[in-house]
């Protein structure tokens, strides 16, 4: 995984957060809190959440590739064989127990950072699918937050932000940029460990037919 790309995006978001805070430094103090809490900060937080959704999808892509190369014998495979296996893995993931099978095949739960990746998955699903943009009940339980409480939307929920920060090993006053950076590091280490724990087939490189170039 190219962690540098995600860190670069986080740096851009951090710059935007600092720029907005600087603009408010000359504003009426009576208006600053409302502007920051209800407009600027949720905007910055949502940028981070969008990045985390992209991070989760990248983790999934990497896992599909590793699952396609995982085998008992570790023998080299051709590019055609690899892409055929990728299609098979993707088809399997569409089934009800697809991710459970993936976990078993790659021993994901035994790898460091697995629970953080599960939190990332549930967070991404909440952002994408919940009509109210609230946190998923499973996510709240994983973060040891009370599911029966009422939570603000993801970009505005301070309770969820604190819960996420503590869950990934940060102080509870960490920003979403801090949380995103930490999750990028965890995801990168997680994928390396998955790769190291499994016997993977090398993919044979060969000549690329001229008609395969993108247009």
ZALUMZA-888774 format. One line per field, with one value per residue (C-alpha): residue number from 1; x negated, y negated, z negated. Coordinates in Angstrom, 3 decimals. Layout:
! ZALUMZA-888774
num	[NUM, ...]
x	[X, ...]
y	[Y, ...]
z	[Z, ...]
//
This chain:
! ZALUMZA-888774
num	[1, 2, 3, 4, 5, 6, 7, 8, 9, 10, 11, 12, 13, 14, 15, 16, 17, 18, 19, 20, 21, 22, 23, 24, 25, 26, 27, 28, 29, 30, 31, 32, 33, 34, 35, 36, 37, 38, 39, 40, 41, 42, 43, 44, 45, 46, 47, 48, 49, 50, 51, 52, 53, 54, 55, 56, 57, 58, 59, 60, 61, 62, 63, 64, 65, 66, 67, 68, 69, 70, 71, 72, 73, 74, 75, 76, 77, 78, 79, 80, 81, 82, 83, 84, 85, 86, 87, 88, 89, 90, 91, 92, 93, 94, 95, 96, 97, 98, 99, 100, 101, 102, 103, 104, 105, 106, 107, 108, 109, 110, 111, 112, 113, 114, 115, 116, 117, 118, 119, 120, 121, 122, 123, 124, 125, 126, 127, 128, 129, 130, 131, 132, 133, 134, 135, 136, 137, 138, 139, 140, 141, 142, 143, 144, 145, 146, 147, 148, 149, 150, 151, 152, 153, 154, 155, 156, 157, 158, 159, 160, 161, 162, 163, 164, 165, 166, 167, 168, 169, 170, 171, 172, 173, 174, 175, 176, 177, 178, 179, 180, 181, 182, 183, 184, 185, 186, 187, 188, 189, 190, 191, 192, 193, 194, 195, 196, 197, 198, 199, 200, 201, 202, 203, 204, 205, 206, 207, 208, 209, 210, 211, 212, 213, 214, 215]
x	[0.000, -1.249, -0.929, -2.705, 0.250, 2.690, 0.295, -0.003, 3.769, 3.894, 1.257, 3.466, 6.488, 4.398, 3.307, 6.949, 7.870, 5.107, 6.087, 9.676, 8.598, 6.347, 9.164, 11.301, 8.614, 9.710, 13.428, 15.762, 15.035, 18.779, 19.181, 16.007, 17.178, 20.351, 18.519, 15.810, 17.975, 20.863, 19.224, 15.447, 14.642, 17.384, 16.137, 12.563, 13.766, 15.794, 12.755, 10.938, 13.868, 13.906, 10.198, 10.809, 13.462, 10.873, 8.341, 10.738, 11.327, 7.590, 7.148, 9.858, 8.182, 4.858, 6.488, 8.157, 4.777, 3.149, 5.977, 5.578, 1.900, 2.321, 1.788, 0.436, -2.354, -3.416, -4.155, -4.543, -1.427, -0.912, 0.712, 3.794, 4.066, 3.686, 6.461, 8.729, 8.161, 8.867, 12.242, 12.966, 12.088, 14.265, 17.149, 16.702, 16.794, 20.271, 21.575, 23.017, 19.947, 17.461, 15.438, 15.552, 13.962, 11.379, 10.534, 10.013, 7.970, 5.504, 5.694, 6.597, 7.756, 4.324, 2.635, 1.917, 4.288, 7.178, 9.601, 8.626, 9.290, 12.670, 13.412, 12.330, 14.681, 17.647, 16.848, 16.690, 19.983, 21.646, 20.507, 21.608, 24.866, 26.510, 29.254, 28.708, 24.900, 24.768, 22.413, 23.312, 24.351, 21.605, 19.064, 20.250, 19.975, 16.496, 15.383, 16.980, 19.446, 23.073, 25.276, 28.379, 27.120, 27.971, 25.045, 24.587, 23.675, 20.220, 18.410, 19.938, 19.928, 17.291, 18.082, 17.374, 14.200, 12.899, 13.857, 12.007, 8.944, 8.644, 9.360, 6.378, 4.072, 4.278, 5.313, 9.019, 8.346, 6.815, 8.181, 9.623, 6.412, 4.486, 6.859, 6.618, 2.824, 2.791, 5.171, 2.987, 0.005, 2.038, 3.395, -0.082, -1.474, 1.546, 1.124, -2.588, -1.851, 0.853, -1.629, -4.346, -2.042, -0.864, -2.562, -2.066, -2.590, -4.770, -3.119, -5.147, -5.948, -5.732, -5.433, -2.427, -0.305, 0.001, 3.806, 3.783, 2.582, 5.141, 6.648]
y	[0.000, -3.483, -5.031, -8.169, -9.019, -8.909, -10.843, -13.472, -13.902, -14.179, -16.928, -18.843, -18.473, -19.602, -22.706, -23.480, -23.065, -25.474, -27.937, -28.042, -28.437, -31.338, -33.085, -32.895, -34.493, -37.944, -37.311, -38.340, -35.911, -35.568, -34.083, -32.026, -29.039, -28.544, -28.953, -26.495, -23.872, -23.788, -24.601, -24.474, -21.524, -19.228, -20.084, -19.114, -15.982, -14.888, -15.234, -12.875, -10.446, -10.414, -9.617, -6.786, -5.317, -5.366, -3.777, -0.958, -0.241, -0.187, 2.323, 4.482, 4.319, 5.341, 8.246, 9.472, 9.485, 11.370, 13.909, 14.505, 15.324, 17.387, 21.104, 24.175, 24.833, 21.246, 22.103, 19.306, 18.408, 16.546, 13.141, 14.742, 17.169, 14.324, 12.214, 15.249, 15.861, 12.193, 12.535, 15.689, 13.982, 10.978, 13.283, 15.143, 11.878, 11.170, 14.221, 14.044, 15.459, 14.066, 11.998, 14.767, 17.056, 14.377, 14.056, 17.809, 18.071, 15.308, 15.669, 11.983, 12.095, 13.243, 10.181, 7.045, 4.213, 6.487, 4.865, 1.402, 2.547, 3.836, 0.429, -1.182, 1.120, 0.326, -3.391, -3.380, -1.470, -3.942, -6.879, -5.249, -3.558, -5.018, -7.478, -9.558, -9.435, -8.161, -5.506, -1.843, 0.051, 2.624, -0.175, -1.695, 1.636, 2.245, -1.185, -0.449, -3.318, -3.059, -2.024, -3.245, -6.853, -9.343, -10.388, -13.276, -12.698, -11.222, -14.502, -16.215, -13.512, -14.382, -11.203, -9.031, -10.981, -10.473, -6.791, -6.264, -8.115, -6.012, -2.792, -3.360, -4.332, -8.135, -10.656, -11.438, -14.990, -13.775, -15.367, -13.408, -14.176, -12.491, -9.522, -9.199, -9.251, -6.583, -4.347, -4.680, -3.432, -0.559, 0.430, 0.428, 2.616, 4.910, 5.597, 6.271, 8.783, 10.503, 10.832, 12.202, 14.733, 16.336, 18.388, 16.408, 17.375, 15.080, 13.771, 14.475, 11.392, 11.725, 9.614, 7.327, 7.577, 4.225, 4.370, 4.339, 0.727, -1.653, -4.378]
z	[0.000, 0.810, -2.639, -1.395, 0.824, -2.088, -4.338, -1.607, -1.463, -5.268, -5.091, -2.629, -4.934, -7.925, -5.997, -5.219, -8.890, -9.917, -7.185, -8.368, -11.994, -11.009, -9.149, -12.280, -14.439, -13.234, -13.618, -16.435, -19.326, -19.896, -16.414, -16.206, -18.248, -16.227, -12.924, -13.956, -15.649, -13.189, -9.847, -9.614, -11.871, -10.448, -6.947, -7.837, -9.653, -6.651, -4.410, -6.783, -6.767, -2.965, -3.050, -5.517, -3.212, -0.418, -2.782, -3.610, 0.064, 0.687, -2.141, -0.576, 2.847, 1.328, -0.526, 2.652, 4.381, 1.504, 1.374, 5.112, 4.583, 1.398, 1.928, 0.163, 2.651, 3.370, 7.012, 9.511, 11.501, 14.747, 15.015, 16.555, 13.658, 11.168, 12.667, 12.921, 9.207, 8.468, 10.201, 8.193, 4.897, 5.702, 6.563, 3.280, 1.335, 2.691, 0.868, -2.613, -4.363, -1.887, -4.342, -6.923, -4.336, -3.549, -7.250, -7.493, -4.300, -5.226, -9.045, -9.290, -12.907, -14.067, -12.543, -14.545, -13.726, -12.768, -15.224, -14.001, -10.436, -11.570, -13.106, -9.829, -7.895, -10.128, -10.047, -6.248, -6.036, -8.402, -6.294, -3.035, -3.964, -7.084, -5.983, -9.125, -8.778, -12.336, -13.728, -13.257, -16.391, -15.826, -15.571, -18.847, -20.638, -19.203, -20.448, -23.843, -23.429, -24.534, -21.587, -23.405, -23.465, -20.738, -18.539, -16.152, -12.529, -11.993, -11.188, -14.237, -16.921, -19.496, -21.449, -18.404, -17.618, -21.156, -21.074, -17.797, -19.051, -22.203, -20.271, -17.950, -20.813, -20.738, -23.390, -23.440, -22.226, -18.947, -15.771, -12.870, -10.968, -13.795, -13.740, -9.961, -10.107, -12.773, -10.794, -7.697, -9.726, -11.189, -7.768, -6.264, -9.051, -8.932, -5.222, -5.633, -8.388, -6.328, -3.490, -5.760, -7.447, -4.221, -1.545, 1.649, 5.247, 7.317, 10.483, 13.609, 15.625, 19.361, 22.519, 22.572, 25.739, 27.500, 27.374, 23.537, 23.211, 21.752, 23.891]
//
